[in-house]
């Protein structure tokens, strides 16, 4: 489905040129579920934006379904985004003043499809939120808002879903629910590219791509054994970090109490 050859993205910052992408080669077959991971500034979000036709590479070739799209006009790229790609972002990007179902209908407005509300309600049902369709985002939890965002992403029945840190603002329970929906969509044949810095989330993909300094440094197919190992290590790291944070707070509280006693 997606073929990228020597993609480069450069930004001029003062007298310097920053290589956000530095010669990326990537192939994503139809129906695959991949994760892009790496430290902040590694280029993973830049790559996702280019794959989603939200940005253009400085050089290189990008193909979608065998068609070269890296040199298309803005109007042509917008048509591909609307008809073939669904987007899910960490911050949901919902319109607060309107209802959930109206948010889901937004992509349908640009395609001028009839029966927009019926189609939007079907997408709401798909993510288990039909009963919350008339609620506004401010009346919904973070997990519900992200499910609305997924409904909006799938309302046009895209071939590809691009998700940028979709669980980043959620607790673990809601994060698991969001990942279940992605797995269900993948099982239906939708290609998914998910950007995340959370290794336990990244390991749930079929293939994990790690980036650093604008380059792909590792591209690994993940089997069940590797997935379990990565998720176990990730959970252990999270547990140690939580305990260290709790101990730090306890120590601060004890120090404060001691100072108060000394003052008295």
C-alpha angles and dihedrals in degrees: 000000000000125000122177122184122192094332113190129182119186130185124195111223110180107300093344134084116215119205104215088172120024112192103319119189115190139161122192114184121212112278097017125136112214134170126212114208139167142116124301110289094024092121100250096124091043089054091049092051091052093046088051094050090243090120137017127237118242087229140346135071128281122190128190116192090346093306120116105237102165091091100042123121122262090254093052092048090050090054091053091048092051100042105033109023134061121197131208120183135191092242094048093228093221126159104249097202096060136060127271094251091049089053089053090050094058096093090048091059091064094049091045091223118172122234088037096159093048091051091046091051090052089055090048090052089049090063094039098252105109090120091055096049095113095047121102121234091254088061094052136075123251091256091051092048090053090050088052088051090052090049088053090049094053100038092096091046095243126200091220134036119199114196121188111199091324093174097038096103096039137088119244095264094053090041090057090050091052091049091051089057091050091051090051091050090048090051087057090059102263115143112234130197111184124189115205143147091206109098095202088057094043091051091061091072124089090239131025122206119193121201134196131172093355095307136101104245099174135019112184135174108224120221125189094265093051091045092054092047093049093047092047092052091045092053091048091052091049091049093050091048091050092049092048091050091048092048090050092052091046090050091050091049091049091049091050092050091049092052091048090053092048091051092051 
